[in-house]
Amino acid sequence: MATAKNASKRYMRPPPQYVHDWFSPLRSSDVVAGKITNFTYMGHDLIAFRDEAGEVVVLDAQCPHFGAHRGVGGRVVDGCVRCPFHGLYFNGDGQCVKGDFVADATSLRHVKSVPWTVHEVAASIFIWHGVDRTKPDRPLRFLKDGFFDGWSEPVTNAGRPLAPTNVFFPTENIVDIQHFYAVHFWELSGIDRHPGEDELGDFSTVLRVTWTLGAQSPSPLLQRLGKVIKTPFEFDVRVLGPGMALSIARLGPDQGNLEVMNIILITPVSPTDCHIRVVSSVKRTIDTPINKLARRVVGRGLEDLLARVFLAIATKDFDGDEMIWTKRKFLQNPKPLAEDGPIIDFRRWCERFWPPEYLPE
């Protein structure tokens, strides 16, 4: 149980909103060749564009020359961003390489903005936020060789805003066993691995549950359908960081033994607000002749279609959560129950992502 003494611990104080880790504020489709994308990330105004090789580049929006916003009136020329103020061109390394009215390009060597570390994977653009934007403290899990081997092409959507919400609220939910009954109306059959830090350093759990169609819906028709449309599955979920969680749902024989991967991405967009998005993929296990033919001819099969269906379900499933997250207040001295899950342990685990100068002991 938490006590007043516990509330004096650093991890029991209000957590920061801008923490250190990988986050995905953009989808791949948000950054189009030849155009500048303006966005805000961890309190910074940034621009994103694609260089001549098609790689995503993220720079501070303000030009290091005289502070103009390069995404307002600027444009992409030959893989560089042209600042609208003085016609200076910046490449993917943030280096100014020429100017429309500069005679000697060597005089521009000191005009540079340090680029952010970026990776594009899983239909998403990930950016490192840490003490040094150029030196991530740890690799991005989804870049591991073979991570998506055997899975359909990952798909994502626009997601939904969470205003206001602390970045740690959504991932803390994964540890909170009771909320799966109360908010999602899942039926819990058993816990194969109790929530806790695992051998990979993630905070993970494995549950056996039953999902019911329309359980959260106000529609009487969907609620009636839900009485006969139920899906038992194994729910293997792990929190990778404050803005990333990975779940694998293994369905039963009645559902074709499908395996569904969902990556949950939470990104702070302001000191008070966040955004949540899901990436979905389905294991390529449907070996019917028609599905094999479709993969050969068009490169896509039934798994690709199902991934979009499960993406819509996962996004809709946040309805009840959003209602809680956006009205919730952080308590430094909560009154946890044994049935909740190890919330205090999870808060202690999350402290590793806090900026060192935030609320010292």
N, C-alpha and C positions, 0 to 999 in steps of 0.2 A: 504494500500500500504506500502511496505517496504521503509524505508528511510535510510539515512546514520546513523541516530540515532539508528534505529533498528539493524544495522549491528554491533553496539557496544554491543548488548545483547549477553549473552553467547550462547543461543540457535540459534542465527543467525551466529555463527562462524562455521568453518569446524567441523563437528561431528567426534568423535573418531571412530576408526575401532573396537577396542576391548572394548566392552561394557558389562554391567552386566545383565545377564538374562540366561534363558535356551536356549541352542542351540543343534542342532542335526548334528554332523559331520560324523556320521556313520549310516549305515543301520544295522538291526539285522543280516542280512546275511553276513555282513562284518567281524563278529567275530565268528569264528568257534571253537568248542570245541577242545582242545588239541593243539591249535596254538596261536601264538602271532600276533596281528595286530599293526603295527606301523602307527602313524598318527601325524599330527601337528594340534594344536588347540590353538587359541589365543596366538600364539607365543611360545607355549610350545611343546617340543617333548614328545609324550606320547605313552604308549602301552596299548592295551586292550586285555583281555583274559577272558575265562569263568572258574569259580571255579568249585569245585566238584559238587555243586548243579546246575550248569549251569547258574549261575548269572554272568552278565558282571561286570568286575572289570577294572577300569582305574587308572593307576599309571604313575608317571613321568618316562620317559624312562631311565634317569640316575640312576644308582644304588647309594644309599646313602652311601655305603661302600667306594668305591673309584672312582665312576663316570663313570663306564662302561655303554654302551648302552645295556640295558637288552633285547631289541628286535632284536639285531644283534648278532646272535649266541646263544641267550638264548632259552629256551624251557619251555613248560608247563609240569609239572610232578605232578600228583595227585592234580590238582587244584591249584598248586603253580607255580610261575615263578622262574626258576633256572637261576641265573646270570652266563654268560659264563666266567667271569673273575676269580672268586674265588669259584664258586660252592655254592653260598648262595641261599636259597630258601625263597621266599616272598609269604605270603598268601593274601587272598582277602582284609585284613585290612592293607596291606602294611607292615606287621610285618615280619621280618626275623625270621623264626622258626627253621631252622637248616642249617648246612653247611657240605658239603662232607668231609671237613678236619678240622671240629671244634669238639673238644671233649666234651665241655660243652655248651649245647644249651642255658643255662641261661645267658651266656656271650653275647648273641645276642640281649638282650632286647632293647638296645639303637639304634639298627640298624633298622630303620623304615622309610618309605616314606608315607606321608599322602595321602590316596586315594581321588580321586575326587568323588563328589556326582553324582551318575548315576541312571537313570531310563530307562527301556526298555518298550516301548509301541508304538503302531501304526507302527509296522515293523521298528522301528527306535530306536536309542540309544541317549538319551538326557543327556547332561552334564551341570551342573551348573557352571557358571563363575561369580564370585563376589569377594567381599573383603575377604570372608572366603569360601574356596571351600567345606567345610563340613557343612555349615549352609546357605542354600538358603534363600533369602529374601522373597520368595513367592512360593506357590506350583505350580507344573506343571499341567496345566489345563486338559490335556488329561488323568490324573490319577484319575479324579473325578469318583466316583462310577456311573456306568451306562452310562458313556459318549458315548460308542459305542454300547449300547444296541439297537437292531433292525437294525443295519447296517451290511453290508458285511465285511468280514475280510479286514482290511486296507492293501493296496498294495502300493509299491513304486518302484522306479527305480534308476538308477545311477545319474540322474540329469545332470546338466551341469555346467562347470566352468564359472565364470564371472570375466574376467581379463582385465583391473582393474575395480573394482566397490566398492563403499562404502556400508557398510551393510545397511544404511538407504535408499538408492536409491530405491530398490524394494518395500519396504513397503510404502514409500512416494507416489509411483505410485497409490496405492489404493485410496488415498485421491484426486488424480488429475483426476477430472471428464473428462476434455478435452482430456486426452490421450487415453481414451477408444474409442473415435471416431477416432482420428488421427492415432493411432498405431494399434488398434485391429479392427477397422471398425465396432464397435458395433453401433446399432441404439438405442438411449436412448428414452424410452417412458415416463419415469417419475422417480422422486426421492421420495421414501416413507419415508426415513429417511436421512436427510442431514448429511454429514460427521461430526463427532465430538465425544468427549468423552462420553461414555454411562454410565449406572448405574453400570456396572461391572468394569469400569475403562479402558475398551478397547476403541480404536478409530475405530468407525464402521460407516457403511452406508448401506442402502438398496436401490437398483436401479431396475428398470424394463427395460430390454434391449432385443435386438434381436441379436443372434449370427448367422453369415453367414459362411457356409462351404467354406474354401479356400480363405477367404478374404485377408489373408496375403501372400498367395502362389503366386509365379511367374508363376505357371503353368496356361496357358489359359484354359485348360480343367477343372481344379478345380474352376477357376473363373466363368466359364459358369455354372457348377453345382451349385455353390453358389447362383445363381439367383433364383433357385427353392428350394434349401435346406436351410431353415432358421429356427431357433429355438428361439422363444420368451421365456424368463424365468425371474424369480425374482432372483436377485443376492444380497444375504445377506452376507456381508463380514466384518470381524473385524480384526484389527491388535492387536495381543495379546502382542507383544513385537518387538524389532528390528529385530529378526530373526524368527518370527512366525506370520503367518496370517491364518485365518480360513474362508473358504467361503462355503456357502450352496446355491446351485443352484436348484431352484424349477421349473421344466419344466411344460409345459402345457399339456392339454388332448391329443393332437396329438402325444406327446412323452410319453404317458402313465403316466403322472403326476409323473415322476421320481424325486427323490431328490438325488443330488450328493454332497458329501462332499469332498472338497479339502483342505489339510493342506499344506501351502507353507512354506518351511524351508530354511532360508538363513543363511549361516555360514561363518564367516571370516576365511580364510585359511592363510593369510599373511597380513602385514600392508597395502597392496594395493588391494588384490584380495579376492573374495568370491566364494561360491558355492551355487547353488540353486537346490532344490529338491522338489518334490510334493508327498504327500501321498493321495490316493484316496479311497473312499468307496461309496457304493450306498445303499440307504434305502431299506430294504427288504419288498417291497410292491407288488411284482409280484406274484399273488396267483393262477396261472394256475396249473392244476393237474400235468403236466409234471415237472414244476418247484418245486412243493412241493415234488414230488417223488425224484427228484435229490437231494434236501436238505437232505431227510431222508437217501438216499442210500450212497451218496458220501460226504455229509456235505457241499456241495456247490451248488449254483443255478445260474440262469441267472445274478443276481446282481453281482456275483463275476466276471463273464466275462465282464460285462459292466464296472465294476470298472477299469479294465485294459484298456479298450477302452478310457474311460474318462481320465485316467492317461496319456495316449499317447497324447490326444488332449491338455490337460493342459500344458504338457511339451513343445509341439510344439508351443503353443500359446506365448511362451516367445521369439520367434524369433525376433519380432520387438522390444521388450523391451531390449533384449541383445544389439542390435545395438545402442540403446540410452544410456543405463547404462554405457557401456564400453568406450564411447567417451564423456561422460558428465563431466562437471566441476561444483563443488559446488560454488554457488554465495552467498556471504554474504549479498548482497544487491540486491535481485532479483526484478523484476517488475511484481508482480502477477496481475491476472485479476479476476474479480468476477466469471467468468465461470470456473476457475481452481478448485476451492474447497479451503478449509481453510488450505493451506500449512503452513502458519506461525503458526497457532494453533497447527498443527501436530508437527512441529519442537519443539514447547514449550513442548508438551506432551512427546516427545522423550527424553527430557533432563533428565527425572527421571532415565534413564538407563545409563547415563554417569557416569564414575568413578568420585568421588567427587573432586579429585585433577586435573582433566583435564580442562584446560581453565577456571579458576575461574572468577567470575564477576570482 
